[in-house]
Amino acid sequence: MQTLPNPVSASSSNPTENYTDPAIRRRDTRPVQVGDITIGGGAPVVVQSMINEDTLDIEGSVAAIRRLHEIGCEIVRVTVPSIGHAKALAEIKQKLKATYQNVPLVADVHHNGMKIALEVAKHVDKVRINPGLYVFEKPQDDRTEYTAAEFADIRDKIRQTLEPLVVSLRDQGKAMRIGVNHGSLSERMLFTYGDTPEGMVESALEFIRICESLDFRNIVISMKASRVPVMIAAYKLMVQRMDAEGMNYPLHLGVTEAGDGEYGRIKSTAGIGTLLAQGIGDTIRVSLTEAPEKEIPVCYSILQALGLRKTMVEYVACPSCGRTLFNLEDVLHEVREATNHLVGLDIAVMGCIVNGPGEMADADYGYVGKTPGTISLYRGKEEIKRVPEVDGVQELINLIKADGCWVEPEAIAAS
């Protein structure tokens, strides 16, 4: 796996980190600070993931967090199922500072988590709660509906349970993610709205209103589902409802339980990419049934494909056809191996002159088949020289060097 450069915060002076394709106009959202990373407020879309280690394993958790952060995961989430796990996070945070750096951490709190959340809020930068699980509602087999009085009574109980956490996070200047999952809506929401995006949205809004009543707005919202159409519908409805109520909270996008392999990646891209293309989304997580490190390149590939961030070389290459004048797959591999450290450049590798110059679009450099055994090298759309195919890759490198755009791989690794 190619190691990606560790992205920096929105205040970066690196122009490629704040790169945004003008074709996508992102939804305006309020900035929410998570450690030294900003979510929303026009900051670059943030990449995050979650470790698999038991949080009680201090050394294993520190190592896992560091592995993710070093390859570009900007915010790391850990699970906190007990008070013991919450206290362990204090030591994890301390060890990270002492041996590496202060990585922004999110604690995942679920069932009846008030005491756990209050403890862990002391040690992390953001707490994620699930409205469907934060306050337990005992199911009743003979129930057919919830009355208005029952609804209000449970809402009061939620407020009493949520208020101490909200006040703690507010006073510390920390953040909360209200993370709704399609598969874990409360019984009350299921009875009232059904197993629908509307139920997901109402669940989130209930918690948002409690937060706002306590003057707390460092909130990020997620509306995850394992089915892409449900996930897309829930986020779009959430945006509509927030816009109608004057809310501008940033959104955390993800297709939960996407699976593994090629389909897991396609499924995640279909959901996350569709919303990002419409300007919706401020931070993303690709949820694969694989090592968390496998998720990070997928996130950055989605963002680069949409022109939202640029953290690798962009290669433009034709699919090959009967006109192709060299082994396109092999040559693309050679070009990639020689230049994939030159983050910020666009390089085109085209099989023939018929579509080459036109299809290269806005590439910085082009490697195009001219005649059998001959390569044309381009700077932008200008043909610079023709060289023997055997010398093509080296001559491309020479051209990049002549323009002052070459950096030795060792220099990048050292930085």
N, C-alpha and C positions, 0 to 999 in steps of 0.2 A: 504493500500500500504506500502510495506517495505521501510523505509527511508534508502537511500543509503549513504555511507560515502561521505563527500564532497571531491571530488578529488582535488589533488593539482597539481601544475604546473609541467612542464617537469623536473625541477630541484629537484624534490622530492627525498628524501632518502628512501622512501618506495619502496621496490623492486617490489611489486605487481602492483604499478602504472605505472612502465615502462616495464611491462611484455609484451613480444611479442612472439607469437608462431613462431618458426623458419620456419614453413611450408609456411608462408606468407612473401614474401619479398616486403616491401612497396616501392613505387616509390620515388626516391630521389627528394625532393622539397626544395626550399629555406625557411628559417624560417621567419615568419611574426609575429610581436609582436602586441598583442591586450591587452592593459593594462599589467597585469602580467602573461598573458597566451600566450604561443607560439603555433602558428599553423604552421605545416610543420617542415621541418628541422630535422625530426626524432623524434619529440616530440610525446607523446601519442595522439591518435585521440581525438580531443576535442568535447565535447557535448555542444550543445546550443539549445535555444528555444526562444520564443517570447511571451511577455505578451499581454493580451487582453484589458487591461485598456486603456482608453483615456489618452494620455500623459498629458493633461491639469489637470487631477486629480492627483495632486502631491502625496498626502498621499496614495491613492490607488495604484499608480504606484510603489512607494517605497516599499510598502508591497508586491506587486506582484513579484517584482524583487527579494526581499529578500527570499520569499517562494521558488522560483525556485532555487536560488543559494544555499540555505540550503540543498536541496535534490540532489545537484550534477550538476546543470546547470552551466557550467563554463563561458559562455558568454551569455548575455541576450540582445535581440533585442527589440526595441520600434519603433512604427510608428510615423512619423513626417510629417503630411500633410500640416502644415502651419508654418509661422514664430513664431506664438505664441507657438505652440507645441515645436519648436526648443529652444526657450528661456526657456520654462518650464523644459527642460532637464538639464539646469544649476542648477536649484533648486533641481531637483531629485538627481543629482550627489552629490550635497553638503549634502543633507539629508542622503544619503546612507553612506557617509564618517563619518558623525557626529553620526549616530545612529547604524551603522552596520559595513560596511567596503567598500572599493573601488571596487565595482563589475565592471568588464569589460562590457561596454555598446556599442551597435551598433545602429545607427540611420538608419531607413528605409526611403529613399527619393525616390519619384516617379515623377509625372508629372511636367515638367518644373521646376525642383527643384534646380536651381543654387543658388538663394538667400537663400533658406531654408538650402541647404547643407552647404553653407559658414558659416551660423550662427551656425548650430548644430555641425560643425566640431570643434568648440571651446570647446565643452562640453563633447564629447564622445570619445571613443577610436578607433572607426571604423565607416565609413559611407558606407552604401550599396546603390548603384544606379542600376537602371534597364536600360540598353542601349536602349531598345525599347520604353521607356517612358521619358527618361531624356531630350531629345530635341523633341518637338512636330513637327511631319510632317503632314501637312494638307492633308487629302486624296482627290484625284481627281477621280470622278466617271468615267471619260472617259479615264483614263490613261491605257496604255497597257504595258509600260516599263519605265525604268529610263535610261537616257543617261549617258555616262561617265561624261559629264560636270555637270549634275545634281547631280550625285553621289559625285563628288569632291566638289561641292558647299556645299552640306549638311555636308560632312565630315569636311570642314573648319568651318562651323557653330558649329558643335559638339566640335571641338577643342577649339574655342573661349569660348564656354560655360563651357567646362570641365576644361580648364587650371587653372582658379582661385582656384577651389577646389583642384586640384592635387597639386598645389604649396603650398596651405595652409596645406594639410595633410603631404606633403613632409617636409616642414619646421618645423612642430610640431612633426615629427616622428610618425605619426599615420598611420592607415591602411585604405584600401578601399576594399570592395567586389564588383566586377563586376558581378552582378547577373542576368543572362539571364533567362527568362522564355519562354517556348515554346508557351504559350498562348498570349504573348504580344510582339512578334517581330514587328519591325517597318515595315511600308508599303513598304519601299525601299527594305528591306531584303526579304520580302515575294514575291515581284515581281521578284527579281533577283534569289533567291535560292529556293523559294517555302516554304511551311510550313514543313521544314525539319531540322534534326540535323545539316546539313551543314549551313543553315541560322543562326542557334543559334551560331555555332562556329565562323562564319564570324563576327557576331555582337560583340562577345566578343573580337576577335582579333583586330577589329578596335579600340576599346577603350584601349586595352592593348598597342597598338603601340603608341597611343597618350601619354599615361602615360610614356612609356619608353623614348620617345623623350624629355620628361621633367625631365628625370633622377629620375623617381619615380617607385619603384618596390615593395613597401609594399602592394602587391595585392593578394587577394584571389578570385578564380573564382568559380562560380556555373552555372550549366546548367540544371535547374530543369524543369520537365514536370510531368503532372498528369498521363501519360501513361508510365508504367515501361519500355517497350522496347524502346520508344523514349528517355527516360532519360538515359538509359544505352548506347545507340548508341551515344548520344550527348557527354557524358563524355569520352567515348573511342576515339571518333574522336578528341575531344579537346586535349587529351593526345598525340595522333599521330601528330597533327599539332604543338603543343608546342614542342614536341621532335624534330621535323623536323626544327624548327626555333630556337632551343637552349634555349627555355623558360622552367623554372622549377617552376612555380607558384603552390602553394598548392590549393587543390580543396575542396570546401564545397559541401557535398552530401546531396540530399534530393529528395523525391518524393512529389511534391507539391500537395496540396488538396487531400491527400490520403483518406480522409473520416474518419469514426469512427469505433469503435468496433474491432472485430477480423479481419475483412477484411482489415481495415485501417492499422493494425499492420503487417499483412502478406504482403500487398502491399509494405509498406515501407521497410520491411526486404528483400523482393525479389529484390528491386532496390538497396538499400544501401549495403546489404550484398553481392550481386553479385559483385559489384565493389570493395568493401573492400577485398574480397577474392582474387582479382586479383592485390592487392597492390595499388589500386587507392583510394584516399580519405584521407584527413587530419583533417576534422571536419564534423560533421553530425548534422542534425536536422530531427526529425520525426514529420511530420505535420499532427496532428490529429484534427478532429472537436470535440474536447473535451477540458477540462481544460488543460492548458499547462503542469501542474504538471504530467499529465498522460503520457506525451511524454518521460520524463527522464528515467524511468525504461526500456522502450523499447530500447532506445539508448544504455544503458549499457548492456542490454541482448544481443543485436546484437554484440557488441564489445567483450563481454566475450565468446559468442558462437564461435567466430572466433579466440579466443586467442589473441586479440589485447589489451585488458585491463582486469584486474581482480579486481572487486570491490564488489564481493559477494562470498559466498561459492558456489563451483561447486558441484552439486549433480548428481551422476550417478545412475540411477535406471532402472531396466528392466520393460517392459510393462506388466508383469504378464502373467501367462499361467496356465495350469492345474497342473504343477509341483510346483507352488508357495505354500510355507509352512506356510504363514501367510497372513493377510490382508495387502497387500503391500501399498495400498493407505494410509491407516490409519497410518502405521508405518513410511512411508516416511514423513507424516505430523508431527508426533511426533519428529522424528529426526531433521527435519527442524526447528521446533519451539525451540528445545533445543540448536541448534548449528548455526543458521543462522547469528550470530554476529561474527563468527570466520573467518573473511575475509582472504582469502589466502589458506584455506584448501579445499581439494577435498574429498568428502565423498560419498561412494557407499552404496546403499541399494539394495540388490539382493534377489530375492525370493527363490532361491534354490542353491544347491551346484553344479549343473550340469554346469551352465555357470558362476556362481558367481565369482570365483577367476580369471578366464580369462577375463571376460567382465568388471571387475573392472578397467582394464587397469592400469593407473598410479595413482589411488586414494590413498590418504594418509591413509585413514581408511575405513574399510569395515564392513558392517553389513549384514550377509548372513544366510539364512535359512539352517540349517544343517540337522535336522530331525524334525518331528512334535514336537513343543514345545521347541526346542533348537536352539539357535543362535550361530554362529561362528563369533567372532570378529577378524578382520585382521588389522595389521599395514603394509601398502603396500600389498605385496602378501604373507606375512607370517601370518599364523594363530596363534593368540596369546592365545586365550582361548575360551571355549564353556560355555555358560551361559543359564539359563532358559529364555524363551522368555519374560516372565513378567518382567525380570530384564534387558532386552537387551539395552534399551536406556540409563539407568543409568550407566550400565557397560561400554557402549561406552564413556560416559562422563568421567568416572573414568580412562579409558585408555588414553584419550586425556590429562587429568590432570596429569597422571603419567609421560607422555612424556614432560610435561612443555609447552604444546601448548594451554592450556585453559586460557581464559581471561574472567573475570566476565562481564556480560552485563552492569552492573552499571558503571564499570570502563571505558568502551567504551563510554557510554552516557556522562560521566563526561568530557571526553577528547574532 
